Amino acid sequence: MGQAIILFGIVLSCISISTEMFFSARILQGIGLAIANVAEIAIIVLAISEENRGKALGIIVSGVYLGTSVSPVVCGFLVQHFGWKSLFLITIFFNTIGLILMLVKVKGEWKTNENDKLDLKGMALYMVGILLFIYGITILYDGKAIILVLLGLMLLVGFGFYELRQKAPAFNVKLFKNHSFTLYNFAGLCGYLAVMAITTIFNYHFQIVRGWNPQITGMIMLISPIVMTITSPNAGKLSDKYHPQKIATVGMLITVFAFAILLFMDKSTPLYIIVIAMVLEAIGMGLFSSPNMNAIMSSIDNKYAAHASASQLTMRAIGQTLSLSLMTLVFRLIMGSLDLTSNNYALIVKSSQLVCIICAVACILAIIVSVVGLKLEKKISF
């Protein structure tokens, strides 16, 4: 169903005749992606034996990074030569193939909680709460934004208490009684918070601070996703032999070293130093992503696979969104209303360095909670 919704949203994007219609289509795609991603991880957990789970998750993560590495190059070529709608036309082709393969090749169903009703009130509480919270952080330079942040937090707390009373909750809060599950999820949130903004930082550095064109920047930016594509499947295999969160912790430690290098990145930093930091960050995240996912999914019983999948995807989405929100806030506080141009490169460097400090702190937090989670680990049962 999720893949079908994605496909429908892409088609609507192609034929959009207004901004409102286009954004509505994109929202529809987001809903489809949420459904598809949750189902994808849950199916892997239920269909693949536990001793091969890490390998399977590693392949999934590798596919994500491979798409990330190829996408900018392909999309840049398509937009330049065929216009923006070509982006959606080519994705219609690939999504149609994906949908057909699912219908033809995936036999049977892996159902859990199939008789549960949708918790629409819970969904609404969460959506409004997280929207107010994230948007409030983005504009925190405005004193009134604190009201949005607090209101968002209140709604999220209310959402948690509401879900505890539901027989079929949208978000199974009871799973967080398992301390290891909670800490591994928090580690995931910190990890994705740390790395999401760095892509934008590199873009700013190469194109604005150094004045390079988008083509050269794009080629250099391919380094990280390619390294992640290579690292992730091997990290998944390792997480089948050794405790997955131990592998993830090593990955976060390597990522800390990457940010330690980037703290001093300015206009005079040699390119090879930046490339080393990019490779270290990519190796670190490659070692972190699939093992952390494996640790989360393995810390609970398989009957809660769908809930756990939703949880780790939620943490990833919140971490990535917070990362960009905090980066936007930092640049606004330091640069004010100044433009992102080469004339203001000193302020861009200062802002970028502060963002790297925040990212490094997030990595350290991920390491700490991972270590604590390893000590407290035990299976959950209701």
N, C-alpha and C positions, 0 to 999 in steps of 0.2 A: 504493500500500500504506500509506504513511504517513497519508494522509487517512482511510483505512478504519480504521486503528488508533485514530486520534483519535476518530472517531465512536463506535467501540465503547467507548472509555474514557469518553466523555461519557454514553453510555447507562448504563454501570455506575455512574457517579457518581449519576445520577438515582435508581437503584433500590437504592443502598447501604443496608444495614441495620445497619452497624457502622462505627466509625471506621477499623478496619483495612481493611475493604472499600473505603471511600471513598478512603483514601490509596493503596491499590493501584491503584484506577481512575485516580487523578491521575498516578501514576507511569507507567501505561500511556499516558495522554495525552501525557506528556512524551516518551516514546519515539517516539510517532507524530509529534509536532512536530519532533523531531530529524531523523527520516527525511524528512519532507515538506519541511522548510526546506532541507536539504542538496540534495535533488533539485531543488527549485525554482530555486535559484541556478545549479546545474549546467546545467539545461535552458536557462535564459536565455542562458548563456554559449555553449552549443553551437548553439542555434537562432537567436539574433539576431546579425546582423553586428556586427563589432567597432566600426564607426563609430556604431552606435546602441545599444551595450551600456550606456553610462552612462544614457541616457534610460530604457531598460527597467528598470534597477536603481533609478533614481530613482522610477519609478512604484511599484515594489514597496515601497520604503522609505516613500513617501508613504502607501500603503495601511496600513502598520503604524502610522504616527502618527495617521492618520485613525481607525483602530480604537481606538487609545489614547485619543483625545480624546472619542469618542462613548461608549465603554464605561462610564466612571464614571457618566455621566448616566443612560444607559439602565438599567444594572444597579442603580443606587440606586433608581430608580422601580420596577423589577420586584421587588426584595427588599422594599421598603416595602409594596407593594400585593398581591403574589402569593407571597411567600416565596422562600427561597434556591433551591429546585429549579427555579424559573422561569428562572434564569440558564442552567441546563444544557438546559432544554427549548428555549429560543430558539436556543441554539448547535447543537442537533441539527438544527433547521430549516436554518440557514445552512450547516452542514457537509455536510448531505445535498445541498443545491444545488451546493456546491463539488465534491463527489464526482461528481455527475451531469455537471456541465460538463466535468470532467477526462476522464471516460469518453467523452463525446459529441464534445467540441470539440478535444481534444488528439489530433492524429493522429500515429501512428508512435511510435517510441521513440528516445531519445538515449542509447545504451548505451556505457559505458566500463568496462573491466575486468570484463566480464560473467562471465568464467570463474573469477574469483578466489573463493576460499573465505573465509568469515567468520573473522576473527581473534578468536576468543572469549577466549583467554587475554589478549591485548593489551587487549581491552575491559575485562576484569575488573581487570587491573592499573591501568588508567587510572581506572576508576570508584572503586575503593577509595582510590587515591592522592589524587585530587582531593577526595574526600569528607573524608578525614582532614585534609588541608591546610586546606581552607576552614573546616571545623568548628573546627579548632585555633585559627585566627586569631580566630574569633568569640568564643572563651572564653579568649583569651590572658591576661586578667586573672588567671586561675588558673594558678599556676606550672607545674602538671603538663601544661598544654596544649601547652607547647613540645615535649613528647615526640610528641604527635600531629602537630604541624607538621613536625618533622624526619622522622618516619616517613612522612608523606605525601610529602614531598620526595624521600626515598630511593626510594619506590615509583615516583614519576614519573620520576626519573632512570633507574631500572631499566627502566621502561616504554620510555623513549627508546632505550636500548641494545638492548632486546629487539626493538623494531620495526625497527631497522636490519638485523636478520638475517632478517626475514620477506619472503617473495616477495610476499605480499598483505597488507601491514600494515593495521591498523585506522586508523592515523594515519601518513601518509607523511612520516616525519621527514626523509627525504632532500630533500624540497622546501626545507627550511630551509638547504640549501647555497647557495641563492639569497639573497644578503644583503638585497636590496631586498624580496623577499617576506617575509623574517623581520622586517625593520624595519617594514614596513607593517602586518603583523599585530600587532606590539608596539604600534604607534601606535594601532591599533584597540582593543587591550586597555586602554591608558591612557585613551583617549577615553571608552569606556563605563564604566570605573572612575570617571571624573570626574563623569559626569552622572547615574548611576543613583540615587545617594543623595540628590540635590538635591530630588527630588519629595517624599521623606519629610521632608526639612528644611523645605520650604515648608508641608507639612501641619502639622507641629509648630508652626511660626511662626504660621500663621493661626489654628489652632484652639486652641492652648494658650497661646502668648505673647500673642496679641491677643484670644483668647476668641471668635472668630467661629464661627458654626454650620457644619456640614458642607455645607449647600447653597450658602452664599456662598463657602466655600472651594473647593468643586467648580467653581463658575462661573469663579473667578479662575484655577484650575489648568488650565482649558481653553486658556488663552492660549498656553502653550508648544507643545502638540501641534498646535494649529491653525496656528501660524506654521511649525512643522516640515513640516506637510502641504503648505503652499504652497511652502516653500523647496526641499524635497528633489527634486521632479521637475526644477526649473530648475537645481539643482546638478548633477543627472545629465546634463542637456543640455550644460551647460558642460564637464563632464568628458569629453565626446566631442570637444570642440574644443580644449581645453587639457589639459595633463597632470593626471590626476585627483588625484594626491597633492598637487599644488600647490594645487588648490581645497580639498582636505581640510585642508591646513596653514593656509590663510587662515581656515577655519572654526574650527580650534582656537585660533587667535590671538584671534578675536572672543570665543570662550568664556572665554579667560583674563580678558578685560576684564570679562565678566559676573561671574566669581567675585571679581575685585578689588572690585567694588561690593558683593557679598554678604558680603565679609569684615567689613564694618562694619554688617551688618543687626542691628538690635535693636528693642526695643519702640517706640522713638521714630522709627524710619526712616519717612519718608513713603511711602505706598503707591505713588506714581508712580515712585519710585526703584526699588522692588522690581520693578514691572512692566517698567521699562526693562531691568533685569538679566535678567528672565525672557525678554523678547523677544530680547535679545542672545544669551543661551544657546541659545534655540531656533534662531535664525538660524545660529549657529555650528555646532550639531549637525546642522542641515539641510544645511549646506555640507560637513560632514565625512562623514556616514554613507555615502551612496551613492558619492561619489567615492573614499573609502577602500576600499570594497568593490570598486569598478571597478579601482582600482590593484592590489589584491591579485590579482584574477582575471586581469588583463592582464599581470602580471609573470611568468606561467608559460605553458607550452604548453597548448592546449585539451584535450589528452588527459588532463591532470591536473585537469580542471575539478571533478570530484566531490571530490577530495582537498583542493583549494584552498577549495572551498565549505565543507567540513567544518571546515577550519582556521579560516577567518574567523568562522564561527558559534561555534566553540569559544572563540576569543578574546573574542568578544562576551559569551558566557555567563559565562566566568570573570571578565571585567572587571565585569560587573553584579553577580555574586555577591560578589566581593571588595569592591566598593563598599559593599554593604549590611553585609557582615561588619565592615569597618573602621569604618563608622558606628556599628554596635552596640558595638564595642569602645571607641570614643571616648566614647560616652555612658555606658558602664558605668564606665570609668576616672574620669570627671569626676563623675558623679552617684551612683556606687555603687548602692545598692539603693533610692534615693529614687524616688518615683513621678513619672511624666510628668504633672504637674499645674501649674496656673497659680501655685501657691505656690512652685514651684521654677523659675520662668521664667528667672531670672538664670543658673542653671546650664545650662538648655536653650540659651539664647543663646550661652553660652561654648562649649558642646559643638558647636553648629551652626557657629560661626565657625572652630573648629579643623578640622571636617570640610571646610569650604570651602577652608581653606589646603591640606589634603591634595589636594583636587580640583584646585586651581589648579596645584599641583606636578605632578600627573598630566598636566594639559593641556600644561604646558611640556615635560615629557618626550616627549609625543606629537609636539610641534613639532620637537624636536631630532632624534628618530629619523627623522622624515619627511624632514627636510632631508638627513640622512646617507644615507638610502635613495635619494633622488633622485640623489645623486652616484654611488652604486654600482650604479645600475640596469642590469640586463642580463637577457636571457632565460635560463632554465635549460634544460639538455639533459642527458640521461643516455645 
